[in-house]
Amino acid sequence: MIKNLFVVFLVSFWASTMHAQNSFATIGDSVHLRINSNGSLGVNMSDLSPSSNANNQPKNHFLRQAGLYIVAQDNNGVYHSAIQYLQNKDSLDFWPGPLDTFTGQTGNASTWDNVWSLTKEEIDYHKKNWNTSGYTPSKNIAEWPANGSGGFATYLAPFVDYNGDKVYNPTLGDYPAIRGKKSAYCIFNDKAKEHHASLGIELGIEVQLLAYQLPDLQTIYLEYYLINRSATNYEKVWISFILDGQCGNANDNFAGTLQNFPQSIFVYNADDNDEDFFGTNLPYVSATFLNENMTQSIAFDKSGATNGAPKEVDEFAQIGKGNWKNGQLLQYGGKGLNKSTQASYIFGQSISSSTFWIEKVPINEPGRRTILGITERANWLEKDFIRLDIGLNFGTYQNEENRIAVIESKCLESMTNYRKMSHTFFPPMQANFSIYPNPSSSGYFMINSAEKATLQVYDIQGVERFHNLHIEKGTTRCNVSLPPGVYFLQYTSKLGTRTEKLCIK
């Protein structure tokens, strides 16, 4: 019988050398997606070739690369950037491993040049047999990145502490806390070296990524925790997810946005035949924002024009803010360049929208497409963290007439199953409240609420651990008795429901 089940996060100490990272894991059934140890997705780091192939068609790739694209402005107006858009081999902004919680410094990336991958079957077998004579935990369970020391965070990779001693030891019944039928975990930072992808100043962030699949579904879910380990308070931050599409023949693609629920970005085949690859089963790849409101989107091609790929540090920053690389604002219609009406989302194609903007020949020539979905927020403070959940889908459609319906249906399915899994509802953030202190180290936190509300706190597995049904307008003190770890605070008022991450140290 489990005496004290809770999820904690931990890290092991690392030294001071760096090396090139090449480790990866794959996840997915009908599509095999590569996840690299520095967090880059869908790309072979050795030669930047695509690696998101269909299971029965190994040359048919949906994606060249994907990942994070972050721009932040500090209190002095200076921009910092860290991106996973790779144009040259070894031109990186992220490297494996965590950051020292006091100094923000890195150590030896070789310790963290790994992607830890586990299945539900492995976990279930361990839970059943850990106390059996002669049993030895599998390598994946035994080497789950657990107990830490030194200045790095005490808890990182999630695990269930069977005996409640706060130390990961699978021979005593502890086991990794994965999601779904298979999970892959990695941790990376933007501080180890100079930035050669965005050419910008580092932010000093640590990112923890858990990728997973739910039973009987093809969606690949990405759960990012972004922690500001620097001593800098950022006045604004633009956190983007970027899709660099392949879709078989990468030179005949278009891009689009579902600007209404479910908010998504996608790349798809631009004509009625993907020559030499998918043929008439036309491919697409999409990314759905699951817990954050997508405030903007922008796409670029590989030309040298205004709507082409960024090359200079200022251009990377402008793209990350949702502008064209020269700072020009996105305009509705055509390529998004002609002076008309300012737009927030490029190529918006939601069925429920009154505006419908698709790329059309001859104004828009098919070609390579890269698109960013962006969520903008204010005040990313020192030691604060942001959670971003993304649903990745890969599929095909038969013709232009059913393309949007197919893509939107799959994105909606991703959102629906995500909500069922998380026990949490994520409409646009309208409910108005704040939490402090966060992280909390003394067993209590304060809610400053603009209206009456109810409150629930869930652990990472979606189990309710605390509730208060009488949050009054103003300030309410909430006493909690929870183990250290990351939790999700769900606040519901007449304006809607909002979820924020709560850390208890």
PyMOL commands that set and color helices and strands:
alter all, ss='L'
color gray80, all
select helices_A, chain A and resi 109-112+120-129+139-142+170-172+250-252+313-320+400-422
alter helices_A, ss='H'
color red, helices_A
select strands_A, chain A and resi 7-10+24-27+31-36+43-44+49-50+52-54+57-61+63-74+79-83+95-96+116-119+157-160+175-176+182-189+205-213+220-228+234-245+253-258+264-269+282-289+296-300+370-380+385-397+433-436+444-449+453-458+464-471+474-479+485-493+496-504
alter strands_A, ss='S'
color yellow, strands_A
deselect
rebuild
show_as cartoon
